Amino acid sequence: MGSVEIRFKIIEITIACIGIILVIFGWIIPYRQSIKAEALRKKNENEAEKIRWKKELIDHQIADLYGPIYALIIEGDITFSRILYQLGRRSIIPNDKSSFYDLPEDEQKIWIHYVDTYKIESQMKMVEIMRNNLHLIYNSELPTCYKEFLDYSLGWELLDNQKRNGVSNFYEYHYLFNYPVEFNRYIRMTLETLLNEQAQLIRESDKVFVSISIQ
């Protein structure tokens, strides 16, 4: 075999090797890209699942716990303001009176009707919501005001129930402890936080959905 033939043979082998290398790289590169794409797809799907789970929890916290309680708080504020308007002052017992029973009979009836028909009923509705949805408490932390509200509501209902059933007690249609106003603030602030987190999760979910769709 002449030197020219040998050179052509080497060239042929080289071209064949280059072709094999190109084929190999042509397979490896798309394969590696597909692996990366699959890994990214799974990552996005896992992220979407986490977002879906978080949003589902927040949806229940808003719809089953904080939302209904806040609605009852607002309703209670409205009805109480109407009672004060009827009485024509800013407090139930004015400064010149020392006891509930010092009030005129018609004013006593207004307040007793409000307590038994609206106030206690509303408070017990909140207690029932809290009882049934304790697992939805925000960050799994039970604030002090939460417990204080339960003590206030259950204590008032107990005394009122005794009065209505002829049990002697010191009850004068108000509870001996002041209403825990911090409870209202806690419910309102937590609800606002949850609504903001819900909106943020919706935005994040939209972004992840777009990423999955593009893939």
NUVODREN-410920 format. One record per residue: residue in one letter; x, y, z of N, C-alpha, C, CB in turn. Coordinates in pm, whole numbers, padded with zeros to 5 digits, always signed. Glycine has a CB too. Layout:
N
AXYZXYZXYZXYZ...
***
This chain:
215
M+00085-00118+00000+00000+00000+00000+00089+00124+00000-00096+00000+00123G+00061+00212-00097+00143+00330-00112+00115+00432-00002+00120+00392-00248S+00206+00529+00005+00193+00633+00107+00068+00717+00085+00316+00723+00106V+00031+00737-00043-00090+00816-00071-00214+00743-00021-00102+00844-00223E-00217+00612-00049-00331+00533-00004-00342+00532+00149-00321+00388-00058I-00222+00524+00211-00221+00524+00358-00277+00655+00411-00079+00502+00413R-00238+00766+00349-00288+00897+00392-00440+00907+00377-00220+01008+00311F-00490+00859+00261-00635+00861+00239-00707+00774+00343-00669+00812+00097K-00647+00662+00377-00706+00572+00476-00714+00640+00612-00625+00440+00486I-00603+00708+00647-00600+00780+00775-00708+00889+00778-00460+00843+00799I-00720+00958+00663-00821+01064+00653-00961+01006+00670-00810+01138+00518E-00985+00891+00604-01115+00827+00614-01147+00787+00758-01120+00704+00523I-01046+00730+00825-01064+00687+00965-01090+00808+01054-00941+00610+01015T-01014+00915+01026-01030+01038+01106-01170+01094+01089-00926+01144+01066I-01215+01100+00964-01350+01152+00937-01456+01065+01005-01376+01158+00784A-01432+00933+01000-01527+00840+01063-01531+00863+01215-01490+00693+01031C-01411+00882+01273-01404+00905+01418-01474+01036+01456-01257+00908+01465I-01447+01139+01373-01512+01267+01398-01663+01252+01391-01464+01373+01297G-01709+01176+01292-01853+01152+01278-01910+01083+01400-01881+01070+01154I-01835+00981+01450-01882+00909+01569-01887+01002+01689-01790+00788+01599I-01781+01085+01702-01777+01181+01814-01894+01278+01807-01643+01259+01813L-01921+01328+01685-02033+01421+01668-02166+01356+01702-02036+01474+01524V-02179+01228+01662-02302+01155+01694-02317+01140+01844-02303+01017+01626I-02203+01104+01908-02207+01085+02054-02246+01216+02124-02071+01035+02106F-02178+01325+02085-02209+01454+02146-02350+01500+02111-02108+01559+02101G-02392+01465+01988-02527+01502+01947-02633+01429+02028-02546+01472+01800W-02596+01317+02083-02689+01243+02170-02677+01285+02315-02665+01092+02159I-02552+01305+02360-02527+01338+02501-02586+01474+02538-02376+01337+02529I-02562+01575+02453-02606+01711+02486-02758+01719+02502-02561+01808+02379P-02836+01668+02404-02982+01670+02424-03026+01588+02546-03053+01617+02300Y-02954+01476+02570-02989+01391+02684-02969+01467+02815-02904+01263+02682R-02853+01535+02825-02825+01612+02946-02924+01727+02961-02681+01666+02944Q-02960+01787+02848-03058+01895+02853-03194+01843+02898-03070+01961+02716S-03230+01724+02850-03358+01666+02889-03360+01633+03037-03388+01540+02806I-03244+01586+03090-03235+01557+03233-03254+01684+03314-03099+01491+03266K-03186+01792+03271-03199+01920+03340-03343+01972+03332-03102+02024+03280A-03403+01958+03215-03540+02004+03198-03637+01926+03287-03583+01993+03051E-03614+01794+03297-03698+01710+03380-03682+01746+03529-03665+01562+03356A-03556+01771+03568-03529+01809+03706-03596+01943+03739-03377+01818+03732L-03590+02037+03644-03654+02167+03664-03805+02154+03671-03615+02264+03553R-03859+02065+03586-04003+02042+03586-04049+01986+03720-04043+01945+03472K-03975+01888+03773-04009+01830+03902-03997+01933+04014-03920+01709+03933K-03892+02016+04005-03874+02121+04105-03992+02217+04105-03743+02198+04080N-04034+02258+03985-04147+02350+03974-04277+02286+04022-04163+02398+03829E-04294+02157+03991-04414+02087+04036-04417+02074+04189-04421+01948+03970N-04300+02045+04247-04291+02037+04393-04321+02173+04456-04152+01988+04437E-04267+02279+04393-04292+02414+04443-04440+02449+04432-04207+02517+04366A-04501+02408+04320-04644+02434+04301-04727+02360+04405-04688+02392+04159E-04684+02239+04440-04756+02160+04540-04743+02224+04679-04702+02016+04543K-04624+02274+04711-04604+02342+04839-04692+02467+04847-04456+02379+04858I-04694+02543+04738-04776+02664+04735-04923+02629+04749-04752+02743+04604R-04965+02523+04678-05104+02480+04685-05142+02440+04827-05130+02363+04588W-05052+02367+04896-05079+02324+05033-05086+02444+05127-04970+02225+05081K-04992+02537+05114-04991+02657+05199-05118+02740+05177-04867+02743+05170K-05154+02757+05049-05272+02838+05018-05399+02771+05070-05282+02861+04866E-05405+02639+05060-05523+02568+05109-05539+02587+05259-05513+02419+05075L-05427+02583+05332-05431+02605+05477-05479+02747+05507-05293+02581+05540I-05422+02846+05438-05460+02985+05460-05606+03009+05423-05369+03079+05379D-05651+02947+05315-05792+02960+05276-05884+02915+05389-05821+02879+05148H-05848+02803+05453-05930+02752+05564-05919+02844+05686-05888+02609+05601Q-05799+02896+05711-05782+02986+05825-05869+03111+05809-05634+03026+05841I-05875+03161+05687-05955+03281+05660-06104+03248+05663-05917+03341+05524A-06143+03142+05593-06286+03111+05576-06351+03049+05699-06304+03018+05459D-06272+02973+05778-06333+02897+05887-06306+02954+06026-06284+02756+05883L-06201+03036+06039-06167+03084+06173-06165+03237+06182-06031+03030+06214Y-06065+03299+06123-06046+03443+06144-06151+03529+06074-05909+03483+06096G-06191+03488+05955-06293+03564+05883-06427+03569+05955-06312+03506+05746P-06483+03454+05992-06612+03454+06062-06608+03526+06196-06659+03312+06082I-06498+03510+06271-06488+03578+06400-06483+03729+06380-06363+03531+06477Y-06406+03774+06281-06396+03918+06257-06531+03975+06214-06290+03947+06150A-06606+03899+06134-06738+03945+06092-06830+03961+06213-06800+03845+05991L-06822+03868+06307-06905+03878+06428-06861+03995+06516-06897+03747+06509I-06731+04022+06519-06682+04137+06595-06738+04267+06539-06528+04141+06595I-06736+04279+06406-06790+04399+06342-06939+04413+06370-06764+04396+06189E-07011+04302+06357-07155+04305+06385-07182+04346+06530-07218+04168+06355G-07099+04294+06621-07115+04328+06762-07091+04475+06788-07021+04245+06846D-06990+04531+06721-06962+04675+06737-07081+04759+06689-06835+04714+06659I-07141+04715+06579-07253+04790+06522-07374+04786+06616-07292+04734+06384T-07409+04666+06664-07527+04655+06751-07504+04728+06884-07561+04506+06777F-07381+04720+06936-07353+04789+07063-07364+04941+07045-07212+04751+07114S-07317+04991+06931-07328+05135+06907-07474+05178+06898-07254+05174+06777R-07560+05090+06848-07703+05121+06842-07763+05128+06982-07777+05016+06758I-07719+05043+07072-07768+05045+07210-07727+05175+07277-07713+04924+07289L-07601+05215+07259-07556+05341+07318-07634+05459+07262-07405+05361+07293Y-07666+05450+07133-07746+05557+07071-07886+05563+07134-07757+05534+06918Q-07944+05445+07159-08076+05440+07223-08071+05501+07363-08127+05295+07231L-07963+05471+07434-07950+05522+07571-07907+05668+07573-07851+05438+07649G-07852+05715+07463-07813+05854+07453-07687+05891+07529-07922+05938+07500R-07595+05793+07544-07468+05821+07613-07361+05722+07565-07485+05812+07769R-07239+05738+07617-07125+05656+07572-07099+05535+07661-07001+05741+07566S-07175+05519+07766-07157+05403+07854-07293+05354+07902-07066+05439+07975I-07296+05229+07943-07423+05171+07988-07464+05228+08122-07412+05018+07997I-07371+05228+08216-07401+05283+08348-07331+05418+08360-07355+05185+08462P-07406+05527+08365-07345+05661+08375-07272+05681+08507-07451+05769+08357N-07191+05784+08513-07110+05810+08633-07193+05837+08759-07020+05927+08608D-07314+05887+08741-07396+05919+08858-07475+05798+08909-07492+06032+08824K-07454+05682+08847-07521+05560+08891-07415+05461+08941-07606+05497+08777S-07444+05392+09048-07346+05297+09105-07375+05153+09068-07344+05310+09256S-07495+05126+09017-07534+04988+08988-07625+04983+08865-07605+04926+09109F-07625+04868+08803-07713+04847+08688-07859+04867+08728-07694+04706+08631Y-07892+04823+08848-08031+04832+08893-08071+04974+08934-08053+04739+09010D-07976+05068+08928-08009+05209+08949-08064+05274+08822-07886+05285+08998L-08050+05203+08711-08099+05257+08583-08251+05252+08579-08039+05179+08464P-08314+05340+08501-08460+05331+08481-08498+05194+08425-08509+05443+08387E-08617+05151+08453-08660+05017+08411-08652+04996+08260-08800+04990+08459D-08690+05099+08182-08686+05083+08037-08543+05066+07986-08752+05205+07969E-08447+05134+08050-08307+05118+08010-08254+04981+08050-08220+05228+08073Q-08298+04930+08164-08259+04794+08204-08309+04693+08100-08316+04760+08344K-08432+04711+08056-08490+04619+07957-08412+04623+07825-08638+04653+07932I-08374+04744+07784-08296+04758+07659-08166+04679+07668-08266+04907+07629W-08096+04696+07781-07967+04630+07797-07982+04479+07814-07893+04689+07915I-08078+04436+07894-08100+04292+07915-08136+04224+07783-08210+04268+08020H-08221+04287+07704-08259+04231+07575-08138+04219+07484-08368+04317+07508Y-08053+04322+07484-07932+04320+07401-07837+04208+07445-07860+04457+07408V-07818+04197+07576-07726+04095+07630-07774+03954+07595-07713+04110+07782D-07900+03926+07621-07950+03790+07603-07978+03754+07457-08077+03772+07683T-08005+03854+07375-08042+03827+07236-07925+03842+07139-08154+03919+07194Y-07833+03932+07169-07726+03960+07074-07586+03930+07130-07733+04104+07032K-07551+03995+07240-07414+03989+07287-07367+03848+07321-07398+04076+07407I-07438+03782+07411-07395+03648+07453-07404+03549+07337-07481+03598+07569E-07508+03561+07258-07522+03471+07142-07405+03488+07047-07654+03498+07068S-07366+03612+07021-07254+03638+06930-07123+03584+06988-07241+03788+06903Q-07103+03608+07117-06980+03560+07181-06973+03408+07179-06972+03610+07325M-07083+03341+07202-07083+03194+07202-07065+03138+07062-07212+03142+07262K-07109+03212+06960-07081+03171+06823-06931+03174+06798-07155+03263+06722M-06865+03279+06849-06720+03289+06833-06649+03176+06907-06669+03425+06883V-06697+03146+07028-06640+03036+07106-06652+02906+07030-06708+03025+07243E-06767+02882+06968-06790+02759+06892-06695+02752+06772-06937+02751+06844I-06677+02864+06703-06584+02868+06590-06442+02838+06636-06590+03006+06519M-06404+02897+06748-06269+02875+06802-06252+02730+06845-06243+02967+06921R-06354+02673+06906-06348+02534+06952-06331+02436+06835-06475+02499+07031N-06403+02461+06728-06401+02369+06613-06280+02386+06522-06526+02386+06533N-06209+02498+06537-06100+02527+06443-05969+02562+06512-06140+02641+06352L-05949+02504+06627-05825+02532+06701-05702+02490+06620-05827+02459+06836H-05717+02388+06536-05604+02340+06454-05562+02441+06348-05640+02207+06387L-05646+02544+06326-05615+02644+06224-05552+02770+06283-05742+02681+06149I-05520+02767+06411-05463+02886+06474-05334+02925+06402-05436+02861+06625Y-05315+03053+06381-05202+03103+06302-05069+03071+06372-05214+03256+06279N-04977+03011+06295-04844+02973+06344-04848+02878+06462-04767+03097+06382S-04962+02813+06482-04979+02717+06592-04948+02778+06729-04888+02595+06570E-04969+02909+06741-04942+02979+06867-05074+03036+06922-04838+03093+06846L-05107+02996+07043-05230+03043+07106-05198+03167+07189-05296+02931+07194P-05236+03285+07143-05203+03409+07216-05281+03421+07345-05229+03531+07128T-05229+03499+07437-05294+03518+07567-05435+03575+07552-05210+03611+07655C-05451+03669+07459-05582+03732+07440-05688+03631+07394-05571+03846+07339Y-05644+03527+07326-05735+03421+07281-05798+03354+07402-05660+03315+07193K-05713+03320+07499-05761+03256+07622-05845+03353+07705-05642+03204+07705E-05803+03480+07707-05877+03580+07783-06018+03598+07728-05803+03715+07782F-06031+03592+07595-06165+03604+07536-06252+03485+07576-06155+03615+07383L-06194+03366+07575-06270+03248+07616-06317+03261+07761-06186+03122+07599D-06228+03306+07847-06264+03324+07988-06376+03427+08002-06142+03367+08070Y-06364+03536+07929-06464+03643+07934-06600+03592+07886-06418+03762+07848S-06602+03528+07770-06728+03484+07709-06795+03372+07787-06703+03439+07567L-06717+03272+07826-06774+03159+07898-06817+03199+08039-06674+03044+07906G-06739+03288+08101-06775+03335+08235-06906+03413+08233-06664+03420+08292W-06920+03500+08133-07042+03581+08121-07163+03491+08094-07028+03687+08008E-07146+03397+08003-07257+03308+07967-07300+03225+08087-07217+03215+07851L-07204+03182+08169-07236+03102+08288-07323+03181+08385-07108+03057+08357L-07281+03304+08416-07358+03386+08510-07496+03419+08456-07282+03515+08541D-07503+03451+08327-07632+03486+08267-07725+03365+08266-07612+03539+08124N-07669+03249+08238-07749+03127+08236-07803+03097+08375-07664+03008+08185Q-07720+03120+08477-07766+03100+08614-07882+03194+08646-07651+03123+08714K-07868+03319+08604-07972+03419+08631-08104+03379+08566-07929+03558+08580R-08095+03333+08442-08216+03296+08370-08282+03172+08428-08184+03273+08224N-08206+03094+08504-08260+02971+08563-08283+02984+08714-08166+02855+08536G-08284+03108+08762-08319+03132+08901-08210+03100+09002-08437+03053+08934V-08085+03088+08956-07975+03063+09049-07925+03197+09103-07858+02983+08979S-07917+03210+09234-07874+03336+09294-07726+03360+09269-07903+03337+09445N-07693+03479+09223-07553+03520+09206-07545+03672+09208-07494+03463+09073F-07426+03723+09191-07402+03868+09198-07418+03936+09063-07264+03895+09253Y-07463+03864+08965-07465+03909+08825-07562+04026+08803-07504+03793+08734E-07513+04131+08736-07596+04246+08700-07587+04274+08549-07552+04371+08780Y-07592+04170+08470-07592+04179+08324-07467+04246+08265-07714+04254+08279H-07357+04227+08336-07226+04260+08280-07125+04169+08351-07190+04414+08299Y-07012+04148+08285-06912+04059+08343-06819+04138+08433-06831+03986+08232L-06762+04071+08533-06680+04141+08631-06544+04183+08576-06661+04055+08752F-06503+04125+08461-06377+04165+08397-06408+04240+08267-06288+04041+08368N-06320+04331+08231-06338+04407+08107-06315+04319+07985-06244+04527+08104Y-06379+04357+07878-06362+04285+07751-06217+04296+07706-06459+04341+07642P-06155+04183+07663-06015+04187+07617-06004+04247+07477-05954+04045+07619V-05990+04378+07469-05988+04447+07340-05871+04401+07253-05981+04598+07360E-05766+04349+07316-05651+04300+07240-05692+04183+07150-05538+04257+07335F-05796+04110+07190-05845+03999+07109-05893+04049+06973-05959+03924+07182N-05969+04158+06972-06018+04215+06846-05901+04255+06757-06109+04337+06873R-05801+04318+06817-05683+04361+06740-05609+04240+06683-05588+04445+06829Y-05596+04135+06765-05528+04014+06719-05601+03952+06600-05519+03912+06834I-05733+03940+06610-05811+03881+06501-05797+03965+06374-05961+03869+06541R-05809+04096+06388-05799+04185+06270-05661+04179+06206-05832+04330+06309M-05556+04189+06286-05419+04189+06234-05383+04055+06170-05319+04222+06346T-05427+03947+06233-05397+03814+06178-05471+03792+06047-05434+03704+06278L-05596+03838+06042-05673+03825+05918-05606+03904+05805-05818+03873+05939E-05561+04025+05834-05492+04105+05733-05364+04035+05686-05458+04244+05789T-05289+03978+05780-05167+03904+05746-05199+03787+05654-05097+03855+05872L-05302+03711+05689-05340+03595+05608-05386+03635+05469-05450+03516+05678L-05460+03743+05458-05506+03790+05327-05387+03832+05240-05604+03907+05342N-05288+03897+05301-05167+03936+05226-05088+03813+05183-05078+04028+05312E-05076+03715+05272-05004+03591+05238-05078+03515+05129-04986+03501+05364Q-05208+03516+05136-05289+03449+05033-05265+03513+04896-05439+03456+05069A-05266+03646+04891-05243+03717+04765-05104+03689+04711-05262+03868+04785Q-05004+03684+04800-04867+03655+04759-04855+03514+04702-04771+03673+04877L-04920+03418+04764-04917+03280+04716-04985+03267+04580-04984+03186+04816I-05089+03343+04557-05157+03341+04427-05061+03391+04319-05286+03426+04430R-04987+03498+04350-04889+03551+04254-04778+03449+04228-04829+03683+04305E-04729+03386+04333-04623+03286+04318-04674+03166+04238-04571+03240+04455S-04797+03126+04266-04856+03013+04194-04868+03042+04045-04994+02979+04251D-04906+03165+04010-04917+03204+03869-04781+03195+03799-04974+03347+03858K-04675+03240+03868-04541+03236+03811-04495+03092+03787-04441+03308+03902V-04517+03005+03886-04478+02865+03872-04558+02798+03762-04496+02789+04006F-04686+02829+03753-04771+02770+03649-04721+02810+03509-04919+02815+03667V-04681+02936+03494-04626+02982+03366-04497+02906+03332-04599+03133+03371S-04410+02884+03434-04285+02813+03412-04310+02668+03369-04201+02815+03540I-04407+02604+03432-04440+02465+03396-04498+02460+03254-04542+02404+03497S-04582+02558+03220-04645+02561+03088-04540+02579+02978-04749+02674+03080I-04441+02663+03004-04336+02689+02905-04255+02563+02879-04243+02802+02952Q-04234+02485+02986-04157+02362+02970-04234+02261+02885-04124+02301+03109
***
